[in-house]
Amino acid sequence: MKNVKNAIIALTLVIGLGSCGVNQAWILNQNQNSTEVHLGSNNFEVIGQVSGAASVDYVLIFGGTNRTRLYNEAYAAMLKEADLTSGSRTITNVLTEEHVGGVPPFYYKRTLTVSGTVVEFTQ
């Protein structure tokens, strides 16, 4: 009987103290651009990684914006950080990650992060 009681307490602690979040990642061509580049030589340089994030809060399943608008805000923040106006630059390997955390249905927060690699063509 004591072992059953300890097992129930341990299970309750694991569930209660565990992370209350769900992660999801999409590796898709979200922007539907179709630019074709033929790389015959080493004519590009990897500048670095950029990312943009947007989040929204929900209380009792009400509030916030929809997922499309959230994605657009995060993508715009990534483009702003990338500074594509200086030189022949592009963003490749775009990855979209979503994290939903909180205590549903009372309160939860959805965060969308869009990241990519900035490449600059030298010739």
Buried (B, 14 or more C-beta within 10 A) or exposed (E): EEEEEEEEEEEEEEEEEEEEEEEEEEEEEEEEEEEEEEEEEEEBEEBEBBBBBBBBEBEEEEEBEEEEEBBBBBBEBBBEBBEBEEEEBBBEEBBBBBBBBBEEEEBBBBBBBBBBBBBBEEE
